[in-house]
């Protein structure tokens, strides 16, 4: 192994999963900043952890690439409830702003 350019598989995995999580958030039209504020950051921390530990990352990537219908997470996603909550929170915020 070249000591000048070590390979850190876990480091790269964490970055790839973070990118996949962000890609799913964008795909679902979820505001990352608003999601990060839910439960003072705890909700997104838990969601990130679930994504990092998931064994279906490639299936998730394929789902995003193949989706032709309304954006929604795949049915096997461990973060379905988080993503649904983000969408509900965004809808409530839009309703409040429309009534103001």
C-alpha positions in Angstrom: 0.0 0.0 0.0 1.3 3.5 -0.9 1.7 5.3 2.4 1.5 8.7 0.7 -2.1 8.0 -0.5 -3.7 5.7 2.0 -7.1 4.2 1.2 -9.7 4.6 3.9 -12.7 2.5 2.8 -15.0 3.6 5.7 -14.1 7.3 5.1 -15.1 7.0 1.4 -18.2 5.0 2.3 -19.4 7.7 4.7 -18.9 10.4 2.1 -20.7 8.3 -0.6 -23.6 7.7 1.7 -23.8 11.4 2.7 -24.0 12.2 -1.0 -26.7 9.6 -1.6 -28.7 11.0 1.3 -28.4 14.5 -0.1 -29.3 13.2 -3.6 -32.5 11.5 -2.1 -33.4 14.8 -0.3 -33.0 16.7 -3.6 -35.0 14.0 -5.5 -37.8 14.4 -3.0 -37.6 18.2 -3.1 -36.9 18.4 0.7 -35.3 21.5 2.0 -32.1 20.2 3.7 -31.9 23.3 6.0 -35.5 22.8 7.2 -34.9 19.1 7.7 -31.7 19.9 9.7 -33.8 22.1 12.1 -36.3 19.4 12.9 -35.9 18.3 16.6 -32.9 20.6 16.9 -31.0 18.4 14.4 -31.7 15.1 16.0 -34.1 13.9 13.3 -31.6 14.3 10.5 -28.8 12.8 12.6 -30.8 9.7 13.1 -31.8 9.6 9.4 -28.1 10.0 8.3 -27.2 7.1 10.6 -29.9 4.9 9.1 -28.7 5.6 5.6 -25.1 5.0 6.6 -26.0 1.6 8.1 -28.3 0.5 5.2 -27.2 -2.4 3.0 -29.3 -1.3 0.1 -27.4 1.8 -1.1 -27.0 0.6 -4.7 -30.7 -0.3 -4.8 -31.4 3.3 -3.6 -29.3 4.8 -6.3 -31.0 2.6 -8.9 -34.4 3.7 -7.6 -33.5 7.4 -8.0 -32.2 6.9 -11.5 -35.2 4.8 -12.7 -38.0 6.8 -11.0 -40.4 8.3 -13.6 -43.3 9.0 -11.3 -43.9 11.4 -8.4 -40.7 11.5 -6.3 -41.0 9.2 -3.3 -38.5 7.1 -1.4 -38.4 3.4 -2.2 -40.7 1.2 -0.1 -37.8 -0.5 1.6 -36.2 2.7 2.8 -35.6 2.9 6.5 -36.1 6.7 6.3 -39.6 6.7 4.9 -41.1 8.2 8.1 -38.4 10.9 8.2 -38.9 11.9 4.5 -42.7 11.9 5.0 -42.3 14.1 8.1 -40.1 16.5 6.1 -42.8 16.7 3.4 -45.5 17.3 6.0 -43.5 20.0 7.7 -42.8 21.7 4.4 -46.5 21.6 3.6 -47.4 23.1 6.9 -44.9 25.9 6.4 -46.2 26.6 3.0 -49.7 26.8 4.3 -48.7 29.2 7.1 -46.8 31.4 4.7 -49.8 31.5 2.3 -52.1 32.6 5.1 -49.8 35.3 6.2 
